[in-house]
């Protein structure tokens, strides 16, 4: 038995689906993909048998500059030596927030989070708190926005989510403005729905260049934003309004 087979078997025995993130499980990779990775450097990765691969996935797209980039790794290790997760705010935490605010002129304050699920759910909470409304509208063609109840309850893996929670998330179709208008009418957006969510980059990730958001669609949704006072924001750390998204498309 190879180390790949041995560790792959152990992974499934000890971890549900064999990995702590669903997008890293065997289920979403071809059969000849390595079962368990031992180390990575730059764009290369090695499995537990020492086989070398070029990693197209790059940690589910989260590593954009390459694995173990010396400048970043050295800085992180130096900071670890100072201790991490201090009882109070740390010096580096304040400095990082200050740097973020200086990089983006429209940012007044920064709240760091662990992942896209956390910040997307935070956006839905903020919208609900600000508007006092309860429904969330999301693009139904998108496969994943968050692991929290408001999204997972609108998918087929909705076990454990109460029906009354599932009913609070409604869906529209990508590039189909009529589906958006129907939701306005059906759920009376102007008085109930605070938040409309779609990841503009979803189809680009999967090279679906024929399915980019149509400018007319974005502009119409933006008009709905003004007329019906709902919020339209992109997912995760890529948070921009639809005006910015339209400018990118042009």
Beta strands, then each sheet from edge to edge (+ up, - down):
strand 1: 37-41
strand 2: 44-47
strand 3: 52-54
strand 4: 135-139
strand 5: 169-172
strand 6: 193-197
strand 7: 231-233
sheet 1: 1+ 2- 3+
sheet 2: 5+ 4+ 6+ 7+
end
